[in-house]
Amino acid sequence: MLPTTRSRVPMHTSKADNAAIDRRLSESLAHYRQNPSQIDARLRELDREWDIERAIELNASTLAFAGIAAGIFHNRRWLVLPAAVAAFLFQHAVQGWCPPVPVLRKMGFRTVFEIEKERRGLKALRGDFGRSRGGRRRRPRRAVRTTKRRAA
């Protein structure tokens, strides 16, 4: 059975790297809980953050273009590089693993879901989810705990 889109990259990441990413999330939320005036700036940073899929796409397309150019201008054997890149992209799409994944995760690249988890936590701290369906005001801290619990 194929892993879900949400779990396929973390599933192929070391426990230590996943724990480091989770720890940075917790530290970020703790920091912004103490410094709520900085939340808007952090949300703008998250809008610009590259997720691991985008980094892999850039890596793969760069290697493919380089292999094609080297194959055309130097030696046809270089054409094996774009073929290998395509095979690894296929493997990543199906399984969530390809050679750059461990390196990129160590560098701190996160999945879209991990970035959104931080975004939801920050918005909860800011009070964006302050009203329930019944119109009663919810406490922002409770919303953060709920977000963290659902993410786990």
Secondary structure, DSSP 8 states (H G I E B T S, - for coil): ----TTTHHHHTS-HHHHHHHHHHHHHHHHHHHH-GGGHHHHHHHHHH---HHHHHHHHHHHHHHHHHHHHHHT-GGGGHHHHHHHHHHHHHHHHS--THHHHHHHTT---HHHHHHHHHHHHHHHTTT-B-TTS-B--HHHHHHHHHHHH-
